[in-house]
Amino acid sequence: MRKPTHPGEVLQKDVIEPLGMTTTEVAKRLGVSQNTLSTLLKTHSSVSPEMAIRIGKATRTTSESWLYMQAKYDLWIATQKSFEVEELIPAD
């Protein structure tokens, strides 16, 4: 399984760049600080439920789609780690 694309990259490459908008303009339209948006676009932060709603409204997409992208990305990152666990269900 290949690494999923971070939603910040999707927002940058599939929305912002084709529209020719600046980060400052997009941040203003989303109602967030330029720093908050830049951190997301650089994949240094995750899409929060609030940000997903903002992006969904601004792009006429669903907030769920942005959260799903984030969850897929986070799950992939977590699967790259090794976890020691014991089963909760006893063996027969």
Secondary structure by P-SEA (a helix, b strand, c coil): ccccccaaaaaaccccccccccaaaaaaaacccaaaaaaaaaccccccaaaaaaaaaaacccaaaaaaaaaaaaaaaaaabbbbbbbccccc
